[in-house]
């Protein structure tokens, strides 16, 4: 039937229908386009689906089981018997069902085996003009190989050696399909407590009959490519939700010429794979900030559509893909420390990466992109100077308690200033961009900082400012804040004699009394008197920060007078590092 799909300004005529799984795997050819994300379902998603199906199967009253929707784009193939369709949404569950069919096929015999095979692989039909092919074809060589050699061949899911090889394939789709075969096969080979198979061959036949005849897919399709991609952006999928990055990828790959899609997809996925923490959407937010230079008023997709594409800051397609790739290379070089910067710069970036907010990254990426030829020709001194000023401004505003919106606006102002000038000196000499309220900063540094979000950062920053940078710090791992004057000293300890109750309340949580350890503290030793604590605790610890260790080694006592001097010196160093 024909329906109208509306979402905001989107309105189009599409075909929609509900079909039995049996008919889905007999009435269509499917292609997974190169620009689609890989097959990513893991054990949790697969077992959830199988458990749902088993539950539905066990209930005799169930008339049908709805599996979700498919979004398809029809491709002219000269064969009206089996229309060829690109799968824009639904490949995860469609591929999973193909794997389920293949595993079950290899567990049964007779006519059922042949009937299942006909759903997976269609033999030649000369009179009908149909060439032999697998029901689902991937536009990825390795993924298509595992489909053809493991899923399409009789007893292919029993080829343990080949499956093991595919599990280590660099192609995610191939590796995950191979792992899915093992997960599903193990599911049907599970034994009960008495050692008998839970799934007997007869029970498996009944189960696959239920799947084929009682489970259904709803599919929507469009002949026009543009309409198909609009459908893709407004429908939700079942299982692993589409991210903003997934949809942006589809929109940008979808406008490319056919011979450019493979290259565009490869570039996009190479960038995406570099963000192993899954924060690719966050990286795209950096790109948005660089091009828009204003606070976001809506979600990432809307921002790209309205503020970037409609205002022609970037064009969809290779223009966007190349921009993302270029900024990824810059990100790797200047933020992940894969470039040729000196240790002083690299260690500062390590410090900055401990800040939860990442709003400082877009200005850093943008200034390097705009002036990278200048930096390469004249050395990195001025680039480092910019980073020092940027860090000082951002961290100081954070420590002074400015709201996130105010901090972001400062970063946007820096982005705008970079855009307006071709002079690096003009940016560096614009004091208004990096202005910090020194009075507020000193007040913030001079109060009780223990328990504040920025406490570790301040101590790390101090460490950074006084170290020699002979080596590069890769990361700080697990960091603990240690109180030299303990929080709860024993009643008969030297601490009680050296500090009055008022002095103890004043100094315990202040900057001067805090040090960093890169591992867990030893609570049993941390309450020792200072002399014993030095000898038995600090001197033997390899994980204590060197600047702190040197200072502690140089003092014989820990008193209010020592702390007052240390506090003053630390704050002075932290406040006056703009020219560092």
N, C-alpha and C positions, 0 to 999 in steps of 0.2 A: 504494500500500500504506500501512498504518498502522504507525508506529513510535513508540517512546518516546524523547524527548530528555531527558537529565538533565544538569544542571550545578549542583552544589551542591544547593540546595533546589528547583531548577526541575525539574519533571516534567510532561510534557503529551503528549497524543496529537496527532500531526501527520500530514499526507499527504506522502509523498515519492515521487518518480519521476524517472527519467532520460528525457529526450526529445531527439530530433534537433533541431537548430537550425531546420530546415524546419518541424517541427511546432510549435515554440515560437512561431514567427512566423505560424502559421496557426490555432492552437488557442486563443489567448488574446487578450484586450484587456488592455493595461497602462496603468496610471496612475502617474505619479510625483507623490506627494503634496507639498503645499506645504512641509511641515516637513522634507522630505529636503534634504540638502545639495545644492548645485548640481552640474551635470555639470562635473567638474574635470580629466578626463584631458587631458594635453598630448601633445606630440610624442613624448616618450620612451615613455610607456605605450602609445600607439597603434602606434608602429613596432615595439615589442617584441611586441605581439600579432600584427601582420601578419607579422613575421619568424617567429614560432612557427608560425603557420598555413602559411606558405610552406614551412617545413622539413618539417612534417608532410605536406603535400601532395606534396612531392618524394620522399617515401619511400613507394613503392608497397605496402610491407608493412603500413603503418599501417591498422589496422582502423577505429579511431575516435579522435578527438581531444577530450579533456575540457576544457571551457571554464570550469568553475567552477560555483558554486551560485547559486541565486536564492532569496530569502526573500520569500514572497508572502502577502498577506492577501486572501482572497476577499471580494468585495463583491456583494451581491445586485443584479442588474441585469435580472432577468426574462428572461434569455436563457441557456439551458443549452448552446446550441451553442458560443458563445464566452464563457466565463466572464470577468468583469471582475475584475482583481486589482491591488491596490496593491503596488508594488515597495518593499519595506522594505530589501532589500539586493541589490545586483547591477545597479543602474541604470547604473553607469559602463560596464560591458561590454555590457549590453543596448542602451544608446543607441549605443555605438560600432558594434555590429553593424548597427543600423538605418542608420547613416551609411554603413557599408561597402556594404550592400545598395543604397542610393540612388546612390552613386557608380558602382558596377558597372552598375546599371540604365542609367545614362546613357552608358555606354561600349559597350553591346552593342545589338543590334537583334533584330527578329523576336519569336518566341514566348518566348524567354528573357527579353526585356525585359518582356513582359506578365506572365510568371510571377513575376518578382521584384517587379514593381509590386503584384501581388496580396498579397505578404507584407507590404508596407509600408502599403498603403492598400486597404481593403475597400470595394467599391462597394455601393450599395443592393441588398438582396435582399428584395423585398416579401413574397414567399410565406413566407420564413423569418423575417420580421419583424426584419430587420437593417438598421439605418441606416448609411449611409456614414460611415466614420471612419478615422483613422490608427491603426496598430497600437499606437503608444505616444503617450499624451497627457500633457503636462505641466500641472500646476496653477499654472503661471507664465505670464503673458500673453506675454512676449517669447520665452520658450523654446518655447511652443506655436506662436507665429508662425513661428519659423525652421523648426520641424518641418513645419508645414503648407505653407509657401511654398517651402521649399528641398528638403526630403526627400520629402514626399508628392506633389509635382507632377513629372510626367514632364519630364526635362531641367532640373529645378530646381537641381541641383548645378552647372549651367553658367551660372547667373545671377550672373556675377562681380560686377556692381555691387551687387546686393542682398546678396550674401555679405559684401562689403566693409563695407557699412553695419552688418550684424549683428555683425561682428567688433568694432565699437566700441560695441556695446550695453552699457548699464549692468548688465544682467542677466548674471551670469557664465555661466549655462547657455547662453543664446543666443549669447554671444560665443565660448565654447569649442566649441560645436557648429559654428559657422561656420568656425572655425579648423581643426577636425577635418576638415571637408569638403575644405579645401585640402590638408591634409597627406595624406589618403588618395588624393585625385585625383593629386597629385604622385607618390605611390608607384607608381601604376599607369601613369603617363606617363613613367617613367624610361627613358632610352635606354641601350643598350650603347655600348661604345667605337666601334663601327662606325656609330653613328647610328641603328640600328634599335631599335624599341620592344622592351623585354624582355618586356612583357606584350602579346601579340597578342590580338585579339578571341577567337580560338579558345581560347587558353590561359586567358583570363579566364573563359570559359564553363566550362571544366573545373575551374577553381579554385573558382568559386561553387557548382558541383555538389558538389565535395568538402565545402565548408563546410556546405551544406545537409544533406547525407546522411551525412557521416562525423564531423561535430563534434556534440557533445552538451552539454546543460546538465542539471545535477541541480537540481531545484527542490523546496522544501519549502513547504507552505502550511498555513494555519490559518484557520478561519472566524471564530474568536473574536479580537477585537482585542487583548485582554490577552495571550493566548497568542502571537499574532503578534509582539508587541513583545518578549516574552521570548526568542523565537527570534532576533530581531534582535540581542539583546545577547550571545548566546552563540556565534554562528557567526562565523567569520572570513571576510572577503571577499578576493578576488584583486585585485591591483593596488595601489591606494592604501589602506592599512589604515584602519579606523575608529579615530578618536581617542576618548578618554573624553568629550570634548565632544560628538562626534557621537551617542554613545549616550545621554548625558544629555539632549541635545536631543530625541531620539526619545521617550524616556521621559516628558519633560515635555509635549511637544506631543501625544503620544499620548493623554493623559488629558483633554485639553481637549474641550469641545463643538465640534461641527463648525463652527459660526459664529465660534468664537474662534480656530481654528487658524491662519488666515491672519494675524491680528493678532499672535498669539504668535510665529509663525515670523518675521514681519518684525522684531519687537523683538529676538529672539534673534540673527538674522543681522546686524542693524545693529550690535549689540555685537561679535559675532564679527569683522566686517569692520574694526572699529577696531583690532584687534590684527593688523596687517599682517605682523608678524614671525612669525606663526603660533603665538604663545605664549598662545593662548586657554586651553589647559589650565592653564598657569601662573596665569592670572588666576582661574580657578575654584579653584585651590589657595588663593589669598588668601581667597576666599569661605568655603571650608571652614575655614580657620584662624580667621576672624572668628566663625563660628557654633560651632565645636567647642572652640576655645581649648585644645587639647591636641595633643601630637605625633601625627602620623598613624601608624597601625599597619598600614595596608594601602593598596591603590591608591585612586585618586580615586573610582572608581565605588562601591567597597565603603564608603568613608568617607561618601559622600553617602547611600547606602542605610541603613547601620547607625547612623551618628552624627547625621545631619541629619533624614532622613525618618522612621525608626523612632522617634526621640526627639522628633519633631514640632517641631523647631526651625524647619523650613520645610515647607510642603506642596508636593507635586508640582503642576505646572501653572503658572498665572499667578502664584502666590505666589513661586515660585522665579524665574520669568522677570522679574517686577518687581523682585525683590531684586538680581538680576544687573544689570539695567538701571540701577538707582539707584546701585549701587556703581561701575558703569562711568562714570557721569556724575561721581561724586566723584573717581575715578581720573584722569579727564581734567582736572579742575579743579585738583587739588592735587598731582598727580605729573607729569602731562604739561605742567603750567604753562599751562593754558588759562584759568585763573581770573583774579581781579582782585588777587591777592597782590602785594606790593611786590617790588622787585628783590632785596632782601636775602634774602627767602624763596625766590624763584625760583632764585637762584644757589646757595643751599644744597641745594636739591633736585637741581640739576645735579650737584653734588659727590657727593651720596648715590647718585645713579644710576650712578656709576662703580664702586660696590661690587658685586662679582659676586653676593653673596647678597642676596636681596630680602625677607628675613624681617622687615624693618622696615616694610614697606608695609602689612600688615594692621592693626597698631595705629594707623597714621596715618589710614588710611581709616575705621576704626571710630570714632576719637575725633572726626573731622570729622562723620561722620554723626550721632552722638549729640548733639553740641553745636553743630551748624551754625547753628541759630537764635540761640544765645548769641553765637557769633562774629560773625554778621551784625549783631546788635544792639549789641554792645560793641566791635567792631573786632577785628582779627586778631592783636593783640599777644600774647594768651595762647596762641593757637594756634601762633604762631611760637615762643614760649617752650617749648611742648611739643615741637615739632620739634627745637629745639636740644638739649633734654635727651635725646630719643629718639636722635638722631644720635650724641651724645656717648657714651651708654651702649652702643649697638650697635657703633660703630666702635672704641671703647676695648676692649671685650671681644674683638673680632676682632684688634686689634693686640696685645693681651696674650696671645693664643694660646689663648683658651678654645675648647673643642670646639664643633662646630656644635650638638649637642644642648643644651649649656648656654646658648648664645646664643639658640636658639629658645625655650627655657624662660623666659628673661628676657622675651622678647616676649610669650609666652603669659600671663605674670604681669601684664604691663601691660594686655593685653586683658581679663583677669579684673577688674582694678582699675577699668577704664573701665566695665565692665558693672555693677559693684556700687554705683557712686555717681552721683549727679546733680550733683555739685559739681566743676567744673573745677579750682578751687583746691585741693581735696583731693588730686587726682591730682598737680598740680604740686608740692605740698608734701610728698608722700610720698617722702622721700629713699631709702627702701629699694628703690623701683622702679628708680631710676637710679644706684644706688651703683656706683662704679668703684674698683678698687684702684689708687690714685694711685702707689704705690711701683712696682708692676709696670708701669704705663703709662710712668712715667719711665724705667725700665730698658729697656723696649722701644724707646722713642724715642731713647735714648742709645746704642744699639748700632749696629753696621753694618746699615743698612736696605736698602742697594742689593741688588736681587735678591729682596727680600721682596714678596709679593703686594700688600701695603699701601703700598709706597714711594710710588707715584704719588699715592695718595689722601692721604697725609700732606702731601705738598708742595702738592697742590691745596687741602687744608684750610687750610694756612698762608696760601696766597694769598688764600683767601676771607676769613680773619679780619682781614687787614690792608688789603684793598681798600676803595674808597669806594662801590661798588655803584651807580655812576651809570648803568651799562648792564646789560642782561641778557645773560648768556652762554648761548647756545643749546646749545652742546655744545663739547667740547674736541678733537674730531677725533682725529688721530694725535698722541699726546704722547710725547716722548722725554725721558729723564732725562739731563741733562748733568752731567759732573764738571767743576767749575771747576779744581781741582787734578787734572791728568790721571791716568789709571790707569797709564800707562807714559810718563812724561816723558823727554825726551832726556837723555843722561848729562851734557851740558854746559849744560843749561838753568838758569834762575834757580830753578826749582822744586827742583832738587837742592841748591842753596845755601841756600834758605829753609827746607827741610824735611830733617830727618835721616831715615834709613831707617825708624826706629821711628815718628817722627811721621807719615811718609807712610803707613805701614801702618795707623796709628790713624785718620787723618782721611779717607782717600780715599773710603770708602763710607759715611761718616756724614752725617747730616741736613744739617749746616751747609755741607758741600761740594757739595751737590746742588742743581741748579736744574732748572726745566722749560722745555722748548721745545715749541711746538705743531707743529713739523715735524721732519724728519730733521736730525740733527746733521751738521756738516761735519768729518769726521775729520781732514782736512788742516790745518784751522785750530785744532782743539780742543787741540792740544799746544803751542800758542804760549805764550810767557811771559805772565804776567798783564797787564802793561801793553799789550802788543801785541794780546793776545786781546780786551781791552776795546775798543781803538780799531778793530781790523779785523774783529771778530766780533760782539761783543755790541751795540755802539752802532749798528750798521747793521741789526740784525735786528728786523724788525717782529713776529716771532712769539715773542719772549721775553716772559715774564710780567712785567707792569709792576712788581710789588713787588720782584722780583729785580733788574730793570734799575735801579730807583732805588737799591737797596742797593749794587750793584756800582759805579754811577756815583759813589757817595759815599765809596768806599774807594780808596786809591791802591796798596794792596798786598794780597796774599792770603797770610797767614802763620798759623802755629799760634795766635798770640795773637788775631788777627781771628776765626778759626774758633771758638775757645773762647768768645768773647763772643757770637758769632752763635748758636752751639749752645745756650747757656744761654737766650738771649732767645727763640729759636724754641720750645724745649721749654716755657718758662714760658707763652707765649701759647697753645700747643696744649693744655696741661694745664688752664688756668684759664679756659676759654671757656664754662662752664656758665651764666653770667649774661649772655652776649653778647646 
